[in-house]
């Protein structure tokens, strides 16, 4: 896989990786195990030469993450020793060992000691904020900057840290495997700059093309209060953001630079790393020029990941109905949508949306269909591009309209008991900043109307008994519900 190594990935749910473009790589083996179930770890690590430990237990399902981290690390250390794993490489957090160190950073250090005490040669890499999609610290900075024209922060927003790009972290991790002299050592890893958190807010706003954010500094703001406020603005739960915010009081700067001599590489600046993150998160508009039938890569946000990010940040409007019949019988209505057939009674609304798109410089209104009755991945479909098609169960469309965010339209069909068919039509939207949130909430009722009308008219065209009228699924959400 990476650099030609064969990789075994230990996960709790293999199903979550199904949409990842690399999940079927010939050098990747995915195994399911639970760090809190010691017996499941034995076969998972058996035959491995080295083990990368990239785990922490800060998530909404764990109340006491310190105890959970301790138990998980102990279980893995015992399994690695029992099965004769040659090395452990652990990604930890920066911070000097003193009474004022945050719970999060103390827990990171304790995990390192547990792994090193296992008698398996363990390399510990200590980092500050990791600049990359999915890093909780980075996502906190990103969401706050995008969604708040001014940010209320404690005085210690001026605390210094040494952020590092995710690509540089990966290079250090792989480099430790290739350099045996790193076994049993502890190294500090960081980027080329020492910045305050205030600096990072301003840099992100510049890179993202936003106006400069005003940061109001207020004394005596407890982390619990800050985390609850952040949970209202971002999709990051308070139980996760509180230890991160508490850790921002501690300066996290590299004191040991030996790793730079052992594993030399070009370290990205904060600005360069953030620019790469934005490119990964936001689909390039040049994708409008896809070659027909070439399947586009799925947007980063649509693939399964940490639930409180992938689900919490994405807005959703969905309706479900049940009909008499089968998915194979209903599928032609789905595959022939758009073009001359139209959008089942919502053509006027789609046309008006196309006019809006043209007024702001888009060209989605000019697109039609390659074939009226047959779709292939990569095909244009009026305002959309076919992302994935699995007849007779799934049609996934990616929006090509100009939007303050990214949108997808999903038709999902499922045969259920007694010759009955379930049809679910869903719009998902990843807002970009305040403009995206405003857009979604302004047009949410319209999305609701379009989805429900389309389903009703499709049922009428199908001309079979409707067992359950279009109804919102219980999980439907319209509001905002990341490993540093």
N, C-alpha and C positions, 0 to 999 in steps of 0.2 A: 504494500500500500504506500504510505509516505516513505520516500527514499528506498522503495523496494522491499521493505520489511513485510512479513506476514503478521497481520494484526488480529487479535481476538478482542472483541469489544464486549465488555460485561455490562448488561443493561437490565433494568427491571422489566421493561416491556419492549420486546422486539418489534411489536406492531407499530410503535411510535416512529420507528426509523424507516418504515416502508416507503415513504415518499421521498426520502433523501436520495439525491442522484448517485451517491457513492455506496449505497447500502448493498448493491449486488456486485461490488468489486471482487474480482477473483482472489485477491489477497486478504479479503476481510472475512472473518468468521464472527457471527453474532451469537452470544450465549446469554441466556436469562439466568439471573441469580439475585439473591437478596443479601446485602451486607449484614443484615440482622439475623440471617439464617446461616450459621457457620457450615452446616452440612452442604448447602448449595454452592459454597465457595470452593470446595475441594476439587470437583471436576472442572470448575471454571478456570482455575489457575494451573491445573495439571499440564505439564509439558511446556510451560512458558519459560523463556530464558530471562525475561525482565518484566516488571510490572510498573505501569504508570498509575499513580494514585492521584486522581483529580476530583476527589469527592469532598463535599461538605454537606451538612445536614440542615442548613438554614432554609427551611421552606414552610409553607403554611400548615403542613400536616404534622410538623414536629414542634412541640412546645419547648422542650429542653434540648436545644441543639448541641450544647456542650456535652451532655451525657450521651446523646446519640452519636456524635462524632467520636467520642472515646470508645464506645462499644463497637462501632463499625471498623475503626482502625485496628482495634485489638483482634477482632475476628479475622480481618484480612491479613494481619501480621502472622497469626498462627497458621492460617492456611498456606501462606507463602513459604513459611519455614518448613511445614510438614511436607510440602510437595517439592521442595528443593529449588525454589525460584532463585535465580542467580543474583538479581538486583531489584531494588525498589527505587523509583524516582518519583518524588512527591512535590507537588506545587503548593507552597505554603504562602503565608503573608508576611510582609515586612513589619517591623516594630521591635523596639528594644524592650527587653524583659524588665519591667518595673511595675510598681503597684498601680500606676495610672493607665496601664495598657487596657484597651477595650476587651470585653468578653470574647468578641469575634477573633481578635488577633491572639489572645491567650489560648483560645481553643485550637487555632491553627498551629501554634507552637507546640501544644501538648500532643497533637496528632503526630507531629514530626518526631517527638521523643519516643512515642509508642512504637512507631515504625522502626526507628533506629535501635530500640531495645530488643527487637525481634531477632537479632543476630544475622538478619539478611542485610548485606551491605546496602545502605539507604542514602541516596542523594537528596538533599532538601534544597529546593529553589524558592527563595523568598521574594515575592513581588508586591508592589503597591497596586494601584488601580490598573487593571488590564483594559486596554482600549480595543474593544471588539464586540460584535453583535452577540448578545446573550450574557455578557458580563454585567452583573447586577449593578456594580458601581457606575459603569459607563451608561447603562440604560437609565439609571436614576438621573444622571447629568443630562442625558439626551432628552428624556421626556419633560423634565422641568424646563429646560431651555426652549424646547419647541412649543410648549403649551402655556408658558407664563411670560408675558411681556416684562414683568418685574418679579423678582424672586426674593422672598423673605428668608433670611439666613442668619445663623448665629455669628458672632464675631470670629469663631474659629473656622469660618469659610476661607480665611487667609492662611490656614495651616498649609505647610509645604508638603508635597509628595513628589514622587518620581514615577509618573505613569509609563507604561510600556505597551507597545503594540502587540496584539495577539500573534501576528506573524513572527515577531521576534521571540515571543515566549515559546512557540512551537519549535523554532530553530534551536533554542537552548535545550528544550526537552529532548529532541532528537540528538543533539550534540553530546549530551551527557551519556547517552547510550553508546555513542561512538568513541568516547574518551574514557577508558577504564580508570584513569587517575581521578575522576570525579566521584568514584564510589566511596561512600562513607563520609562525604564532605557536605558542607552547607555553604550556599552561595547566595548573595544578593543579586537580583536582576532588575534592571530598570532601563528606561529610555535615556536619551541624551540630555533631557531638560529637567530642571527642578522647578515646579510650578505650584501655585496655590489652587485650591478648588475654584476660587473666584476666576482665576486665569482660564481654567478649563471651560467654565460657563461661557466666557467671552470668546474663546477660540472656537467653540462649537457653533455659536451663533454666527460667527463670521464664515466658517466653512459651509454651514447650511444655508447661507444667504439670508439670514434673519437680521432684523434690526438689533442693535446692541442692547442687551438686557440690562435693566436697572436692578442692582442687588442692594436690598435694604438690610443692613446689618443691625440686629437687635440682640442685646445681651440676655443671658439667662433663659435660653430656649431649650427645654429638656428634650432629649432625643425621642422620647415617647410621643410628645406633642408634635414634633417635627415629622415623625414617621406617619402619624395619623393624618396630618395635613397632606403629606406626599401621596398617601394612599388614595386620597380624594382626587388628585390631579393626574397621577400616573397609574399604570396597571400593577405596580409593585406593591405587594401586601406590606402592611406595617410590620408584621412579624419578621419580614426579611429586611426591610429598610432600616429598622431601628438599630440593630447591631452595626450596620454599615455606617449609619449617621454617627453613632457613638464613636466608631473608629476614626472618624474624620478629625477628632480632636488630637489624635496622635500623629506627629510628624513621621512620615514613612519615606526615608531617604536611604539609598544604598551607602553602606559604610565599607563594603568589601567589593572590589572591582576585579578580583582574580579571574572571574568567569570570562571577562572580555578578552583575556589573553589566551585562554584555553579554547574558547569557541568564538573566534572573531566573526563579526557580521556587521552589516550596515543597519544601525539602529534608526528607526523612523521617529521623526519628531511627532509631537502631539497633533499638530495640524495635519501632517501626512497620514497618520493613523486614523484620525477622525474622517478624513476624506475617503479613505478606503472603506470605512464602515458605512458611510452614507451611500457609496456606490453599491455595496452589497445589499443594503436595505431598500433602496429605491430603484425600481426597474428603469433602465435607460429608455428614453423616449424613442431612440433609434430602433427599438424592437418593432415599431410599426412596419419596418421594411423586411420582416422575416421572409425567407424563401418559403413559398407555399409548401405545405405538408411537412416542413421541418418543425419538429416539436420544440417549443420554447422551454427554457428552464423555468420551473415553478418559482414564484417569488419567495424570498427567504422567509417572509412572515407566514406564508401559507403552509409550509411544511411543519410537521409536528415537532414540538420542542418542549421547553418548560411550560407547563400549563398556564401558570400565572402570567406568562409573557405572550405566548402564541394565542391563547384564548382571551386573556384579559384585555389586550391592546386592540383587538379586532372587534369592530362593531358588526352586528348581525341582525338581519331581518329574515324570518323563515316561516313558511306555512307547510302543513302536512295534510294530505287527504288520502282516503282509502276508497278504492273502486272495485267493482266486480271485474275480473279479467286477469291477465298476466302481463308481466313487464315486456315480453316479446311482442305482444299485441299492441301495447301502448307506445313502444319505442319509436315507431315511424313518426308519430306526432312530435316527438322531441327532436329527432334528427333532421326533420324538414323545417324546423322553425326559422323565421327570418326570410329574407329574399322575397319571392312572390307570395309566399304563404302568409308572411307577416308575423305579428307577435300576439296573436290570439286576443284581439280586442283592445290592445294597448298601443296600437301603431301611432296614434296621434301624440301620445305622451312621449314615445320614443323619438318621433320626428321633431318635437319641440326641443327635446334634449339634444338632438343632433344639431339643430339651429344654434342653440347656446354654444355647443362645442365649436361650430364654425366661427361664431362671432369672436371667440377668444383664441382663434388661430388653429383649431383642430381640423382634422379631415375625416373623422369617423363616419360622417354622413355619406361620404362618397363610396364607402365600401359596400360590397354586396356579398354574394356567395359564389364559390367556385362551381358547385353543383347543388341543385335544389334538393336532392333527396339523399345525398351521400356526403358525410363529413369525414375529414381526416385531421389528425393532429397537426396544428400549424395553419389550418385554413382560416381565412378571414370570414367573419360572420357579422355583417353590418357593423355594429359598434364594438364588436368583440373579436377575439382570436381564440381558436379552439386550443385549449391547454391540454386536455386529456379527454379521451373518449373510450368507453368500455361498454359496448352494446351487449345486452340491453339494460344496463344498470346505471351508467354514469356519463354525464356530459358536463365538462368543466370549462368555463369560458373566462378569459382574462380581458378586462376592459382596455380599450384603446382610446377612450375619450379623455380629454384633458380634465383632470380632477385634482383636488388638493389632497391626494392620497392614491391608494391602489384599490381596485375593486375586482371581485370575482363573482360570477353567477354559476350556481351549481344546480343541476337536475339530478336527483338520485331516485332510482326506482328499485323496489324490493318486493319479491313475491312472498306473501304470507299465507296463512292457512285458508283452506276452503276456497281456492281459486280467487283469492283476493290480492289486490295490488296496492302497495303504499307508494305514493309519489310525494317527494319533498323538494320544494323549490326554495333556494336560499341565496340571498345576497350577502356577501361579506366585504367589509370595507376597512382598510387600514388608514386612519386619518393621518395627515401630515400637519402637525401643529394645530394652532387654534382655528385656522381657516378650515382644516379638515373636520374638526369636531363641530364647528358651526354648520358646515355644509351637511354633515350627516343628520344632525338634529333638525335642521330646517326641512330636509327632504325625506325624513323618516316616514311620515304619513304617506307620502307619494310612493315610496318603495313598497310600503304595505299594500297600498291600493293596486299597484302594478302586479305584484306577486299573486295576490288573491284573485284578481281578475283573470290573469293568465291561466291559473289553475282551473277556475270555474269554466272558462271557455274551452280549455282543452278537454275537460270532462264532458262538456256538451258535445264537442266534436267526436269524442270517443263513443258516445251514445251507449254507455253501459250504466247500470245502477250505481249511484254514489252512496257508499255506505257511511262515510264520514266526510262531512263538508270541510273545506279548507279551514284549518285551525292552527294556531301557533303551537309549536311543540313546547313542552314544559321548560326545556333548557334555553329557549330563545332569550336573547339579551340585547340590549341596546346601549348599555353603559359600560364604563371601564371597570371592571371587577378587580434578578435575572442572574455568577460565581466570580467573585472579584479576585 
